[in-house]
């Protein structure tokens, strides 16, 4: 039995049962019927040029062609394609998660990741179930070995900033990335928001430190863009209800691509909180700040960060937040007054100061958390 459990074995069996060309065939069939449906709709639009004398008959024929075109696209093109994808995708996603983790472990060990990926592809095509399970099990054991070694003998590395958290990015850099990201998001009506989001995240975490360990972010636009479009589309049939879960989805995706210097990146990261609770906490923080005229916002910042960091895991290491908003209320009021005097300009400096303070109080717990792969 695979060390990734029965779910992985069932996923493998399903993948092997599906013919390799099934997906390609489904795409070709969908395209063919899409063109047939469009042709029928165009023909229906051209009926008035046929010179039919009876207007009632003309309308009936146009309606028939329109309906035939729409039904051809939907029932013979779109729905069979979606069924094929839905039957194939869940198992393939589980398989890819295990393979991705296996290749990441191999990469950490200094082995050729691309060669191993190519071998997995070859073995999957050959339906070599035993080799796939044996290989993933071998690297699973290697992962456990490395984890034990790191727990018993933590690697010695030079801590930055005296072993404290912090942020060393410049204000002009932040301003430039935010303006560029906002421009891209507005020009694409929100579709390319992931591009701007990743630009800002990559810059922010490049300059962030937790407990003296520098963070890095390796998320790519190609990894998020498809998910973002799907999430937006799901908001339509659910009457925007799904939008409540998007903040959690984004947080989980972000955590899975965050890494700490000197840690084991293949252990992965996630955020395991409740999506509705996350929205309520953010709304509650905003409401509290509004009621107190933003004078007690540090308390809201602590509440939000305590909720988020407590449920955040990066490279298998759990985070926690020990900041107390009371200690910076005095400074916050001074910063807010400077913001009023400078007509909002000082708010940019204030936000960076708060970010440094938040990073300083974001701590890394000892030991490693086991994150569920599938």
C-alpha positions in Angstrom: 0.0 0.0 0.0 1.2 3.5 -0.8 2.4 5.7 2.0 0.2 8.4 0.6 -2.8 6.2 1.4 -5.7 4.6 -0.6 -6.7 7.9 -2.2 -3.4 8.0 -4.1 -3.8 4.4 -5.2 -7.4 5.0 -6.4 -6.3 8.1 -8.3 -3.6 6.1 -10.0 -6.1 3.4 -11.0 -8.5 5.9 -12.4 -5.8 7.6 -14.4 -4.7 4.3 -15.9 -8.3 3.4 -16.9 -8.7 6.7 -18.8 -7.5 6.5 -22.4 -4.6 8.9 -23.0 -6.3 10.5 -25.9 -9.7 10.9 -24.2 -9.1 14.5 -23.2 -7.8 15.5 -26.7 -10.7 13.8 -28.3 -13.2 15.6 -26.0 -11.5 18.9 -26.9 -11.7 18.2 -30.7 -15.4 17.1 -30.4 -16.2 20.2 -28.4 -14.6 22.5 -31.0 -16.4 20.7 -33.9 -19.8 21.0 -32.3 -19.0 24.6 -31.3 -18.5 25.5 -34.9 -21.6 23.5 -36.0 -23.7 25.4 -33.4 -22.3 28.8 -34.5 -23.0 27.9 -38.1 -26.6 27.1 -37.3 -27.0 30.4 -35.4 -25.5 32.3 -38.3 -27.8 30.5 -40.8 -30.8 31.5 -38.6 -29.7 35.1 -38.7 -29.5 34.9 -42.6 -33.0 33.6 -43.0 -34.5 37.1 -43.6 -32.4 37.3 -46.7 -34.0 34.1 -48.2 -37.1 36.1 -49.3 -39.7 34.1 -47.4 -43.1 35.8 -47.8 -44.7 34.5 -44.6 -43.3 36.5 -41.6 -44.6 33.9 -39.1 -42.9 31.1 -40.9 -39.7 33.2 -41.1 -39.7 33.8 -37.4 -40.4 30.2 -36.6 -37.4 29.1 -38.8 -35.1 31.6 -37.2 -36.1 30.4 -33.7 -35.6 26.8 -34.8 -32.1 27.5 -36.1 -31.1 29.6 -33.0 -32.4 26.9 -30.6 -30.6 24.1 -32.7 -27.4 26.0 -32.6 -27.6 26.7 -28.9 -28.5 23.1 -28.1 -25.7 21.8 -30.3 -23.1 23.9 -28.5 -24.4 23.1 -25.0 -25.5 19.4 -25.2 -23.1 18.1 -27.8 -20.1 20.4 -27.2 -19.8 21.9 -23.7 -21.5 19.3 -21.4 -19.7 16.2 -22.8 -16.4 18.1 -22.5 -17.1 19.2 -18.9 -18.1 15.6 -18.0 -14.9 14.2 -19.4 -12.8 16.8 -17.5 -14.7 16.3 -14.3 -14.2 12.5 -14.5 -10.5 13.0 -15.1 -9.4 16.1 -13.2 -9.9 15.1 -9.5 -7.7 12.0 -9.8 -5.1 13.8 -11.9 -4.9 16.6 -9.4 -4.2 14.1 -6.5 -1.6 12.4 -8.6 0.1 15.7 -9.6 0.3 16.8 -5.9 2.2 13.7 -4.9 4.5 13.8 -7.9 5.1 17.6 -7.3 6.1 16.9 -3.7 8.3 14.0 -4.7 10.1 16.1 -7.3 10.6 18.9 -4.8 12.2 16.5 -2.3 14.5 15.2 -5.1 15.4 18.8 -6.0 16.3 19.5 -2.4 18.6 16.4 -2.3 20.4 17.8 -5.3 19.0 15.4 -7.9 17.7 16.3 -11.4 14.1 17.3 -10.9 13.3 17.6 -14.7 14.6 14.0 -15.3 12.5 12.6 -12.5 9.4 14.5 -13.9 10.1 13.0 -17.4 10.4 9.6 -15.9 7.1 9.9 -14.1 5.4 10.9 -17.3 6.9 7.9 -19.1 5.9 5.5 -16.4 2.4 6.9 -16.3 2.0 6.4 -20.0 3.3 2.8 -19.5 0.9 2.3 -16.6 3.8 1.2 -14.4 1.9 1.4 -11.1 4.6 -0.4 -9.0 7.4 2.0 -10.0 5.3 5.1 -9.3 4.3 3.8 -5.8 7.9 2.6 -5.0 9.4 5.9 -6.1 6.9 8.1 -4.2 7.3 5.9 -1.1 11.1 6.2 -1.3 11.0 10.0 -1.3 8.3 10.0 1.4 10.8 8.2 3.6 13.5 10.6 2.6 11.3 13.5 3.6 10.7 12.0 7.1 14.4 11.4 7.5 15.2 15.0 6.6 12.5 16.3 8.9 13.9 14.2 11.9 17.4 15.4 11.2 16.3 19.1 11.2 14.4 18.6 14.4 17.3 16.9 16.2 20.1 18.9 14.7 18.8 22.3 13.3 21.2 23.6 10.6 23.4 26.4 11.8 22.8 29.6 9.7 23.5 33.2 10.3 20.3 35.0 11.4 19.6 38.4 9.9 18.6 41.5 11.9 19.9 39.9 15.1 17.4 37.1 14.9 14.4 39.4 15.0 11.7 39.8 12.4 11.4 43.0 10.4 11.0 44.6 7.0 13.7 46.3 4.9 11.9 47.4 1.8 11.8 51.0 0.6 8.7 53.1 0.4 9.3 54.2 -3.2 9.6 50.5 -4.3 6.3 49.7 -2.6 4.6 52.8 -4.2 5.9 51.8 -7.6 4.7 48.2 -7.5 1.2 49.2 -6.1 0.7 51.9 -8.8 1.8 49.5 -11.5 -0.4 46.7 -10.1 -3.4 49.0 -9.8 -3.0 50.1 -13.4 -2.9 46.6 -14.7 -5.9 45.6 -12.6 -8.0 48.5 -13.7 -7.1 48.2 -17.4 -8.1 44.5 -17.5 -11.3 45.0 -15.4 -9.9 42.9 -12.6 -9.1 39.8 -14.8 -5.3 40.4 -14.4 -5.4 41.1 -10.7 -3.2 38.0 -10.1 -0.4 39.6 -12.0 -0.5 42.7 -9.7 -1.0 40.6 -6.6 2.1 38.4 -7.4 4.3 41.4 -8.2 3.5 43.0 -4.8 3.8 39.7 -2.9 7.2 38.9 -4.5 8.5 42.3 -3.5 7.0 42.3 0.0 8.3 38.9 1.1 11.7 39.4 -0.5 12.2 42.2 2.1 10.4 40.4 5.1 12.0 38.6 8.0 10.4 36.3 10.6 12.7 35.5 13.6 15.7 36.5 11.6 14.8 34.2 8.7 14.2 35.9 5.3 11.1 34.9 3.4 10.7 34.3 -0.3 7.8 33.8 -2.6 7.9 31.6 -5.7 4.3 31.8 -6.9 3.8 32.4 -10.7 1.1 34.1 -12.6 0.4 31.0 -14.7 -0.3 29.1 -11.4 -2.9 31.6 -10.2 -4.5 33.2 -13.3 -6.6 30.1 -14.2 -7.7 29.7 -10.5 -8.7 33.4 -10.3 -10.8 33.2 -13.5 -12.5 30.1 -12.2 -13.3 31.7 -8.9 -14.7 34.8 -10.6 -16.9 32.5 -12.9 -18.1 30.6 -9.8 -19.4 33.9 -8.3 -22.0 34.1 -11.2 -24.1 31.0 -10.6 -23.7 31.3 -6.8 -25.0 34.9 -6.7 -21.6 36.2 -5.4 -21.8 33.8 -2.4 -18.5 32.1 -3.6 -16.8 35.5 -3.3 -16.8 35.0 0.5 -14.4 32.1 0.0 -12.0 33.8 -2.3 -9.9 35.5 0.5 -9.3 32.0 2.0 -8.4 30.5 -1.4 -5.9 33.4 -2.0 -4.4 33.0 1.5 -4.0 29.2 1.0 -2.4 29.7 -2.4 0.0 32.3 -1.0 1.0 30.2 1.9 1.8 27.2 -0.3 4.3 29.4 -2.2 6.0 31.0 0.8 9.4 29.8 2.1 11.7 30.5 5.0 15.5 30.6 4.6 17.1 27.4 5.9 13.9 25.4 6.1 12.5 22.4 4.2 10.6 23.9 1.3 9.1 20.6 0.2 7.0 20.3 3.4 4.7 22.9 2.0 2.6 25.6 3.5 -1.1 26.3 4.0 -3.7 28.2 5.9 -6.2 26.0 7.7 -8.8 28.5 9.0 -12.4 29.0 8.2 -13.2 31.1 5.1 -16.3 32.7 6.6 -14.6 33.4 9.9 -11.8 35.1 8.0 -14.2 37.5 6.2 -16.0 38.2 9.5 -12.7 39.0 11.3 -11.6 41.3 8.6 -15.0 43.0 8.6 -15.0 43.2 12.4 -11.6 44.8 12.4 -12.7 47.4 9.8 -15.9 48.2 11.8 -13.9 48.5 15.1 -11.4 50.9 13.4 -14.3 52.9 11.9 -16.2 53.2 15.2 -13.0 54.3 17.1 -12.2 56.8 14.2 -9.0 54.8 13.5 -7.4 55.8 16.8 -7.5 52.3 18.2 -6.7 50.5 14.9 -3.5 48.8 16.3 -5.9 46.6 18.4 -7.7 45.6 15.3 -4.4 44.9 13.5 -3.4 42.6 16.4 -6.8 40.8 16.3 -6.5 40.1 12.6 -2.9 39.0 12.7 -3.4 36.8 15.7 -6.3 35.1 13.9 -4.4 34.6 10.6 -0.9 33.7 11.9 -2.2 31.2 14.4 -3.5 29.1 11.4 -0.6 29.8 9.0 2.0 27.1 8.2 5.1 27.9 6.1 7.5 25.1 5.1 5.9 22.9 7.7 6.5 25.5 10.5 3.6 27.0 12.3 3.5 30.7 12.8 2.1 32.7 15.8 1.7 36.4 16.7 2.6 37.9 20.0 2.1 41.6 19.4 0.1 43.8 21.7 -1.6 46.7 20.1 -1.5 48.8 23.3 2.3 49.2 23.0 2.0 51.2 19.7 -1.3 53.1 20.2 0.7 56.2 21.3 2.9 56.0 18.2 -0.1 55.2 16.0 -1.9 58.4 17.2 1.3 60.5 16.4 1.5 58.8 12.9 -2.2 59.5 12.3 -1.8 63.2 13.2 1.2 63.4 10.8 -1.0 61.8 8.2 -3.6 64.5 8.7 -1.1 67.3 8.6 0.5 66.0 5.4 -2.9 65.4 3.7 -2.5 61.6 3.8 1.1 61.4 2.4 2.5 60.2 5.7 0.1 57.2 5.7 2.5 55.5 3.3 5.3 55.7 5.9 2.9 54.7 8.7 1.9 51.5 6.9 5.6 50.5 6.5 6.2 51.1 10.2 3.2 48.9 11.0 4.5 46.2 8.7 7.9 46.2 10.4 6.2 45.9 13.8 3.9 43.1 12.6 6.9 41.1 11.2 8.8 41.7 14.4 6.1 40.0 16.4 5.4 37.1 14.0 7.2 34.1 15.4 8.0 30.6 14.2 7.1 27.7 16.5 9.5 24.8 17.2 9.0 21.5 15.4 7.2 20.7 12.1 3.6 20.3 11.2 2.4 17.4 9.0 0.5 18.9 6.1 -2.0 16.7 4.3 -0.8 16.2 0.7 -4.0 14.7 -0.8 
